[in-house]
Amino acid sequence: MSLMLIALLLGHHAFGSEFDPNRPILLKGKVVRVEWVNPHAWIHMEVTKPDGTKEVWMVEGGSPNSLLRRGVTKESLPPGTEIVVDGYQARDYTLKRANGRNVTYPDGRKLFLASSAPDAEK
């Protein structure tokens, strides 16, 4: 294995070290903002809890390059867009973070987030 590949593998976190594959989560809410940064894009979304209070969750997607290859752009998720995200909650349950698999729009269209989850589409 080349030294460059080893460095890339060591520098990138494994899904299981940060997210819990046994804690699937479904988040419904509005996009607040999207961070289009390496190594992962982040969707910030406002979720309304059953008691009516709101909290902002950060949803990890793939790298901007992997998202672009799947047709996802910065304009795909403008602020205010209602979405549903299915994914996996962070191992630290006090954090409002998740690894996202898919985004579903109100009209049923889906975006694959190029997730690092073990059951993610390739």
Steps between C-alpha positions, in 0.01 A plus 500: 500500500643838409590750770253749355211252527598413857504870592157549346356205690647611832390861453134414436274386781318172474120511507485276807731717706263798488154367410294215643378247239247379760337845535323577172337842503240680289519878512232730355547873471625800306847557366673779693826493305738266321876491553667390178837407655747211492512228609119500548218733411268587790129578485373704795127447545244624749295214642182552702476261794166346610468764776526780241851613588755526222856378477761521226660175387818462293478225239820372345503420129777385273777719368397786270665315210306176565175698530567686174557167323150399614344824377474674839609865487502795741168601347336162569421590863423872534415636847134453587461179299294237686682167502500161665838343571553138589830404649676408823540694823840592644634264767506799737123538535537844657612632160235587245694329219424228253652331199247540219420234243221664302311827480136484391319809373124555558431393138673164559827571317804356674862602521762248603750670732801281410508389862770294664239282673558126460167446318533807275458468127823497305 
